């Protein structure tokens, strides 16, 4: 039985914002993040006859992640961002102060400096509203590896952020 338009619309209403925030942490461009989410939903709609409803959430995050990684590679972004501010939920309309923008730049730089496998895991854990088993399924790795990569990612972000702040004389 194929996925209905009403089911996908309901899923869109529930997951558009978390998917947007997830994509934003890859591409750091609001309009592009919105486009990636829209593209992911369009791809799901086109393949609706082959989709298992029980894996829809995981499939959407995987699709957005793959699209974002492709865009990330195209843009060749190499920047960092601070640990405290990457938990902020951002909407496309959100205005940010100068200090918030500086903090986001630091966080962006730190996230972009992480190894790709750790970054993927960390972003899925923090922005997907999925548990470790669902993240593991999305990435094709054991749940225990998800937990260790997430913890390693947080440790690395803290080190990168402290290093960035010490080098820039912020603290």
Secondary structure by P-SEA (a helix, b strand, c coil): ccccaaaaaaaaaacaaaaaaaaaaacccaaaaaaaaaaaaaaaaaacccccccaaaaaaaaaaaaaaaaaaaaaccccccccccccccccccccccaaaaaaaaaaaaaaaaccaaaaaaaaaaccccccaaaaaaaacccaaaaaaaaaaaaaaaaaaaaaaaaaaccc
